[in-house]
């Protein structure tokens, strides 16, 4: 079963949350258990493109040091070309078998002749419908705003990412945005349940219903109907237009707690959220469905510009991996790794370039291991 990612979900609600990955109790459970043999969990590993192999190597090195009971089934899938389609299918079969995965970001070509996004295909085929991105200020690493602490819940499987577009006439392209009441209700309930399980008090629906009155109107109205069921439980519900949300995030991020939104808006808002707390290298995330859980950095960048330079910040991947460990019930190991990671950042002596330092990926990883 998909276990609460964090022990906080099974404890009395407290006012403060001390670390990024200490506030992610999942409201849903998977219907079938992850693959486990002799006390060792088998996990599908897809390093991804760009710096993916470097930051997943950090995870493997740390897991080996603490003797985490994880056996990897690694598939070096690349989204750079469609030539790796057979390997992608094998990776999908592994995920369906193991039910838990850790992945980097797969590159998606922009050209019209390029293949569809394998990131999107993976989420749609496995129906891992809820993307959860945790944006929280890190102790010891000050940014423009203090005490940022909000969660982005993004619908993963429809909206503009449905991939339904065609050229109806030369120079005229129609792109279909598909919204359904069932999926709007499912993701709204996920967001409210997440708030309940993590001691959060407000859920904000992000939309553009003033213009897209039918599509986003359906999403917003469904959210409002779901919200009625949570009033008596002390969860406040409100909504905000997505362009105003972008401005409010950079001006007053403290007003947000849990945010739920359709797919495209989630892609935009998660990047803003990452920038508020230190960049894509420090924001963990996961994708959750009724049967599968796939953990990956919350801000979906391949960072091809620094690929192979040993300069990437592995924090987001490491924290995503600790969320995976909690999902598997390995809370003690997860807490130790997360605490060591935060201790290194808080000390400020070993930092990668994106955090104003000069440490390499390897040096940052070794600093965490020393803390362990």
ABEGO torsion letter per residue (X at the ends): XBBBABAAAABBBBABBABAAAABBBABBBABBBBBBGGBBBBBBBAEBEAAAAAAAAAAAAAAAAGBBBBBBBBBBBAABAAAAAAAAAAAAAAAAAGBBBBBBBBBBABAABBBBAAAAAAAAAGBABBBBBBBBBBGBBBABBGBBBBBBBBAABEAAAGBBBBABBGBBBBBBBBBAAAAAAAAAAAAAAAAAAGBABBBBBBAAAABAAAAAAAAAAAAAAAAAAAAAGBBBBBBBAAAAAAAAAABAAABBBBBBBAAAAAAAAAAAAAAAGEAAABBBBBBBAABBBBBBABBBAGAAABGAGABBAAAAAAAAAAAAAAAGBAAAAAAAAAAAAAAAAAGABBBAAAGBABBAAAAAAAAAAAX
